């Protein structure tokens, strides 16, 4: 199989990295059609696969750091972690930033400490938890996953493939699926149907953001200060800042993340009025030509 995969490269209209990501996606897709459990980790460990990757990409596949900020999410965080461990793309490091949890999060995570990097901090909010993860992340790309959300299997591969196709990209965002507390589907969200371009105008009009759907080029996050804890819709603030600093974003037009709806969600209906007030302040800051000094990472 490795020989034929290598020969197939000459017929691909995509970059080598995008082609490999496509291989992983279709391995998963056709395995599911045959009711077969495709194990991407096992594939990654095969000597033949490793030789193939070394042959076509001498420097290896890029590392993705996946940052999970968590606060009292012991009931859901293992689902989040397992959704990363079952990704078709296997070159990743998981960073869990425990933002002062008072439940049994640390006990729940104990069996996975050899597969994740776990750090604890006093409670400071999700923005500072993500920023802590950004500081220690070593991947070329950084993805975020809220502890009560979970990825679909092809999420990392598809987004890495987007970066491979366009070296000028700063951020890629996928669509998402609303699910209930048990993880059952409520509806799919495909924001690109409203605004095809991820530019400043569409960010302002549609405000279609979700941290768990985002993947950033690590360099941009580290140079531009990460998330600003002054705002509740911190994901909207960071993409507005990305647009204003000349960063380029695009849609991955696939639903790749499941966004759990429950009573304790940070973005629940009980917080909507407060979020709206903060959003108005955020837009006033930007539209008033606020001089931005990103000194808030730590």
Secondary structure, DSSP 8 states (H G I E B T S, - for coil): -HHHHHHHGGG-SS-HHHHHHHHHHHHHHHHHHTT----HHHHHH-HHHHHHHHHH-TT----EEEEEEESS-TTTHHHHHHHHHT-S---EEEEEEEES--SSHHHHHGGGTTTEEEEEE-S--HHHHHHHHHHH--SSEEEE--TT-EE-TTHHHHHHHHHHH-TT-SEEEEEEEEE-TT--EEEEE-GGGT-SS-SHHHHHHH----GGGEEEEHHHHHHTTS--TT-SSHHHHHHHHHHHTT--EEEEEEEEEEEE--TT-TTSGGGHHHHHHHHHHHHHHHHTT---------
